[in-house]
Amino acid sequence: MTAQIQRALEEIGQPRAFAPGDVLMRAGQEPDRVYLIGSGVVKVTWFTPSGTEVVLGFRGAGELLGELSALDLEPSSATAAAVGEVHAHVLSTAAFARYMESEPAAAIEMLRFLSRRFRDADRKLIEFGSSDALGRVASRLLELAADYGRPAEHGVTIGLPLSQDELAAWAGCSRKAAVNALRTLRDMHSIDTKRREITILEPQALRRLTAM
């Protein structure tokens, strides 16, 4: 999203702060608002009928939530909750739609934004069909490092406090499989772990484990 479009959406919306754990939207909610994230990270999830959490991804600064429902007027397909403190601008779906209709450049940028998201979803589908738990965990760690990594003395530390349960839910495996994958990566000296902190030491080794 360009800086110009982001500023325009901020002017239309109202600033709001969310505490860790606050739910911004729930699956099944009728479309009534769109969020433009200014700072912080939001976790996007879906819960199975049995209550199992499936992590679909994370959204950070400059990204949108609720834009699909605003465009197709269908209920939200996922639940989004603040990982830490989050600051966002909240727009009504009507205001968001009017802006898209009145600004062709913004509509084209939105198509590009959605195209990238759909391509990423396709990539994950291929990955889930061709990778084992170790490969999927390695892929998720690389993705987290690219989006939320910060330089460390011997690599890149992921600046997102992710639990083993959340990593497992995002990688589509059991907690035990995720723990075993992390142990294997540590034994390979590819990562270093502390409580809710992972540093990637050898990204090339992780890439070799992924299907893509």
Secondary structure, 3 states (H helix, E strand, C coil): CCHHHHHHHHHHCEEEEECCCCEEECCCCCCCEEEEEEECCEEEEEECCCCCEEEEEEECCCCEECHHHHHHCCCCCCEEEECCCEEEEEEEHHHHHHHHHHCHHHHHHHHHHHHHHHHHHHHHHHHHHHCCHHHHHHHHHHHHHHHHEEEECCEEEECCCCCHHHHHHHHCCCHHHHHHHHHHHHHCCCEEEECCEEEECCHHHHHHHCCC
